[in-house]
Amino acid sequence: MQNRNSKTIYGALFIAVFALFLLPSLVPGFDASLAFADEAAVSAAAEAEATTYPPAPKLTAADYPTIPGVNSRVTVWLAAQLHLWFGAFVLAVPIFVFIIEAIGMATRDKRYDNMAYEFIKVSITAYSLTAILGGLLAFSLILFYPDLFRYLSTIFKESMFVYALLFFAESAVLYIYYYGWNWLQGGFKKWVHLTLGLLLNATGAMLMFMANSWTTFMMSPAAVDAAGVFNGDSWAAIHNFLWNPINIHRVIANVAYGGSIVGAYAAFKFLSAQNKDQRAHYDWMGYNANFIAIAALLPLPFAGYYLTAEMYAYSQQMGITLMGGVFAWIFIIQAVLIGALFLSANYYLWCGMGRSEGAHRYNPYMKYLAVVIVGSFLVWFTPHTLVLTNAELKSLGGPYHAILGPLGIMPAKNTAVNLLILFTFLSFMFYRRANKTATVSWAAQGNAVQAALFTAGIINIFILGVYYGYFTNTVYKVAASIPQVLTTLVIIVVSVVIDSFMYKGAKQVAPLHWGRVPARSQYALFLLAVSFTWLMGLMGYVRSGIRQHWHVTNIFRDNSPDAFTPGLGYAANVISVGTIIFMAMVIFVFWLSTVSGRKSTAAGYWKEQGA
Amino acid sequence: MNNFLKVAIFSLLMIGAFTGYSNFGIPQIEPAPPPVEEKLDLGAMTMDQFIALGDKIYHGKGTCTLCHNEMGRAPMLDKIGTVAHERLADPNYKGEATNVEEYLHESFVKPSAYVVPGFGKAGTNDTESPMPDVSAGGIGMSEAEIAAVIAYLQDISGTEVTVAIPTEVPEDTSEEESEGGGRKPYESAEEIIAAFSCGSCHKIAGEEGEMGPDLTHIGALRGKDHLRRSLLDPNVEITEGFMEGMMPDTYGSQLSGKELEMLVEYLAGLK
């Protein structure tokens, strides 16, 4: 039963995540966002003739209010980042709570319903904090950057008003969904509750998409002339060039992030568990949270690649500043962080193999998986150009290392990341097979087909990476990354389909003992949450930083004393301070969720009634 | 130990590791400060100074080298003065220029007039250039600055420089200058050393750079003439053990005469 349910979860989550990633690109006309935006802008311009917008103001340093002892930029930076971390968490949790509740309904297994309820309970206090931090961000912007806020709110006045109204709707639906959980149980009531969950996700997604449009307008302004005069309507401003790529990237990243935070919650509860049942419950919860995080993490690099490609398409200068300019070294830090994510997720899966004796069959293969995963990670974070002392330059003969230098360019990194994803998926497949044996007559052939698929796919990824990456011109070098990604996706999807048929009615070779994992495995879940948080902070810095000294790219210049782009070390320090504040607040949220269930009786405190 | 403490310490160690790696594990590159409009005293400029100005804009404000470099993102421009004639005769040329100077100007402000095969925007079959109009948007070069870059490109191509030095600064540039956008003169050698980050390559002013010679006692080793020449044309004489081409050769155009002399005096005093 457990296995069947798990299988349903995997299927549902994979479909959800891949649908989110792939569907938009399959919809005709979706990619033609600029053309669509232009078209909308033209028609809207005719309708909105009566409205005239001011040009982007030309400011001087004196136009930026200051408070002695307060750094304006760092204040806005931290408020925005904290709001984003909490926002990502509270928008993600309802997505998988909805799916888990639906699985509970389909399987009539109460444990799923309980787990979904516990997830949403954790996020409910975080929701208030998200709103408070959103308020702090808005006030900070009005206070320190009043002209920028005025310019943006003039263009986005309609959507900001709708945003405020939607926020009411979101709050109302969330509170009914949470407080009505035990009330709306069984039969038609449960369907009503599930529908509320869907509504909650729909309003949450709309809120995020609206806020994204304000951010992406600052990166890729639409329907504006060279002086910054806006000549379109709300939709033209919202549907700017980078809006959809950011939307897709953020939805997937939010799910991965939400999974990792809930995983940290489960890990903490596991370590603090007082009995075997609690350990089993929180181990199961942590496993599911980790699964959610990894299922969303696998397509995330592709969504990131799409976003970056769209940045290049919007402005080659912006793309080069991002990947080849001062921000290039960020991607080495990013590689370390994503490497930490993949390594910790794999380590957690390998520790989880101890839950069943049946897993011993696969133990000999694990070391090979570890070698490939660590090797891919090392290639991924090999820099291309080295900054060296004069003596080092002379001994090396130039800024590139003869052997390691070629590993620093994108074809090597694309090959490495595809292998990293494939072998993480292989770890997961071994884990799923740990306690069972396929009983279908074609099991041997099924395994052979899967082995052939992996072998052919890996050879293809290597040929695409090595031949097209190093022995042809730049055009093919870049283009080869697409079939590499498709190869990885095909292997994963086809393997999941084969496995789901092959392990239908599979024989259990040994029971699965939830709770039988070493305590150190839980630290992998903490590492996942900390790395994700820090990584989001880092990418927030670069996303905002590529505008350089512009509030709104190329049309509204930042002339504040903080207009300069901060260096990496400085940014890392700000991100770390933000991460520590966020973690402290999350611990507070976790603590509150446990306090609400406690009850103490003070004997003799209250006056006796009646009698 | 209490689980909470263990988890808190573990998390802080992880955050510390990421912070430490970002600060000490990778090179610290300080992004360039936002560009400022400089006062152009065009009337007093010689052609060599005008070409030097073009060089500075080409490698700085113009951000030309972001794409026009050996990475193959955009065509190299070192022979543009000679190949421009072929481009003008190409059937795919859609512009209105009749000579090299006009062609280069057109390439700057209407880059799609001619797209070098293989360098067009993806999916446009080389009919649209990914290059922005340099007179607008984030680059925002003035006509005088564009003329200076054209002069520089003609000069490095080894062809005749046909551009005339503009006689007056365009109105919009003057407006921005009056708002206080121009660079203030440096008031001390220390200020120049800090502004140009000399210490990232040299041992000087408390910094420990190792890419260039140690300047702690340079005044005892070199005379003022040598120091001045090294600042203006650093590749004429290379100190043993160091590589040619490491030090920028643009300080002559970036510093005023007074600033240059201030720096020379300071270095000569390091004994």
Interface residues (C-beta under 8 A of the other chain):
Chain A: K58 T60 A226 F268 L271 S272 A313 S315 Q316 Q317 I320 T321 G324 G325 V326 W329 I332 I333 V336 L337 P383 V387 T389 N390 A391 L393 K394 N473 T474 V475 Y523 F526 L527 V530 S531 W534 Q548 H549 W550 T553 N554 I555 D558 A563 F564 T565 P566 G567 L568 G569 A571 A572 N573 I575 S576 T579 I580 M583
Chain B: N3 F4 K6 V7 F10 S11 L12 M14 I15 G16 F18 T19 Y21 S22 N23 I26 P27 Q28 I29 E30 P31 A32 P33 P34 P35 T63 L66 C67 M71 G72 R73 G118 K121 A122 P130 M131 P132 A136 G137 G138 E179 G180 E210 M211 G212 G241 F242 M243 M246
